[in-house]
Amino acid sequence: MTAPMKLHSLRSVIAMLTAQTQVAFNDNAAKLMIGGVAQVVLPREQSAIIVPLIAALLVLPYVVFSPSTGWLADRFSKREVLWWSLWLQLLAVGVVIVAMQVQNLYIALVGFALLALQACIFSPAKQGIMKEMVGAERIGVAAGWMEMLTVAAILAGGVGGGVGLAYATHLTGNIWQGGLWVAGILFFLALSSMVIFSLVEPTRAYGRAPFDASLFWTHFEQLADLWRQKNLRNAALGNLYFYPVGGFLYLTLMHVGLDLFPGQAEAVSATGLYLLALGTGIMVGSLLAAWVCKCSVELGLVPIAMLCMAVFLMVCAIVPPTHPLYYVVLLLTGLSGGLFVVPVNAYLQNHVREHERGHILSASNLLTNLGAVAVTGLYYVMAEKMDIGPAGQFLLCGVFTLLLAILLLLKMPGEICRLLCLVFGRVFYRIQTEGRERLPEGGALLAPNHVSYVDGIIMGVATLRPVRFLIEERFFSMPIIGPGLKSLGMIPICQKRSKEAIRRAAAALKSGELVCIFPEGALSLDGELAEFHRGFEIILREAGTPVVPVYVDNLWGSIFSKSGGRYFWKWPRHLPYRVRVHYGDPIPAGEATADRVREAIVRAGGR
C-alpha cells in the first residue's frame, strides 16, 4: 500500500517555482546571446544556418531522449533528478564561458546543446513533482503559476540575452567579451538557483524499473502508453495544439515585423513588442486560470478559451498590425491561451499515476515537440511555397482553432455547465467550509438541508469533487436547465419512477462517486428543517456506503429562498453573500435512519 503524500511547505513550492523560472530564463537568454554572437562573427551565409540550428538544438533532446528522461523522473526521486540537472546546467554554462573566452562558436554550441539536454531532463521531473508538492486540490493553482512564470522567464530571457549582449559589447568593445559577461551572469543565476533549490523538501521515488538500453529507441512504445489512456491522451492533445500553435504564431509575428520593416533592425523590435503583448496575455490568463482552478481542475475552461482564441486569431487577420488595437487583440489571444493551457496541464499532472508520471509527461513532451517540428515545416510551406502572408496565416490558424473549439463544445457540455456554476458560486457567494476533510475518499451520500434554489451550486462549489444530485424530474423538461442537468449527470426522481432513481444513485455510489439527496424532499418554507423522507435509507441499504450529514447555513434570506414569502423578487442583503457549509461525521449505511441523520444535520449546524 502506497503511503500518503506529505505536502510541501510554501517555502519549498516557491523554491521549486524559482528554480524552474531561472532554467527557462537561462535557456532563452543563452539562445539569444549565442545567436547574436554568431550573427556578428560569421558571414551571413553561415549565420543563417547557425541561428536555426540553435532553435533545433532546443527541440532535439526532447525527441531523442524522451523515454530516458521519463525513466529518470520515475526511477529516482524527482527532487534528486532536478538537483543533478541543475548541476548539468552549471556545467553547460561553464562550457559557454570557456567558448566565449577562447572565442570558439562551436564550443558555445556544445554548451548550448548541454543546456537543451538539461532542460529535457528537467521538464518531466518539474511537471511531475508539483502534484507531489501541492496535492490534487492545489495543482490548478500551481500549474497556473508555473505557466505564468515560464512565459515571463521566456520573455525576460529573450530580452535579457539580446539587450545584455548589446550593452556588454558596447562597454567592452568586443562581441566575445560581451558574450563572456552575459555567460558569467547566467552562471551566477544558475548557481543562485541551486542555493534556492536546496530549500525544496525531499520527495520519494515511485518506480523500480532498472535501466534498459531500449529506452533510447522505444519512443513509439512510450507514445502508445500515453495513447491507451484516453483522458491523458486528450490532455496531451491539448498540449499538442497549444505549444506548436504558439511556435507558429512566433514565426507569423516575425513575418509581420519583416513585412513592416524589410531589411531593417526595427523588424526585430516590432516582433519583440508583438510577442510581449502575446506573452503578457498568456501570463494574465494563466493567473486567471489559477484562480478558477484554485480548488479543482476545471476543464470547462478549455473549450471556452479555445473559442475565444479562434475569434481573436481571426480578428488578427483583419486588424492592421500598425494599429494600436493589434496589440490589444494579441493580448486577448494570449489571455485565452493561458486560460486554455493551465487546466490542460493541471489535469495531465493530476491524473497520471504516480509510478509512471515521468514516463507519461515525457511522452507528452515528445508528442508536443514532434508537433512543433511538423508545424515549422507547415509554416515554411505556407509562407515560402504558397506565399500566404501573415493575415492568411492568422485566418487559417483561427479557422482550424474554431473547428476544434466547436468539437470540444459539443463533447464537453457537462464540464462547461460545471464551470458556469462554479463561476456563479465564486462571484456571488463567499463560501466557507468546515469539516470537509470528513468526506470519504470513495462513494458517499451527502444529505444537506434545503432552503434555496442554489443549494446544489453551493454544495458543488464547496465539496470540490463532482457531485450528482437527485432532482425532481420536472426540471429536466425545462429549456436550457434540462439539458444542463443531464450534461452534469444529475439523476431525475419522481414518485412514479423512484425505483430507477434509487438504482442509478446506488450504482453511482458503488462506483465511488458522491451523490447528494435533500432528505426533506422540498424547499423549506420557513428556514427550518422539515420532516425527512426515507427514500435515502433505501439507497444506502442498496449501496452500502456511508451518508455524510451537511448543514448549509445563512442561505435563508437570499433571493433564492422563500424568505419574505416569495422567491427571487427581493433585493439581496449583500454581495457577495456569505455562506457556511458544515460537514458532519459520516454515518455507516446500517445506522443511517431518518431521525439520526436529521439530528446529525442539526448538530453539524451547531443548533
Order of alpha helices (4+ residues) and beta strands (2+ residues): alpha-alpha-alpha-alpha-alpha-alpha-alpha-alpha-alpha-alpha-alpha-alpha-alpha-alpha-alpha-beta-beta-alpha-beta-alpha-beta-alpha-beta-alpha-beta-beta-alpha
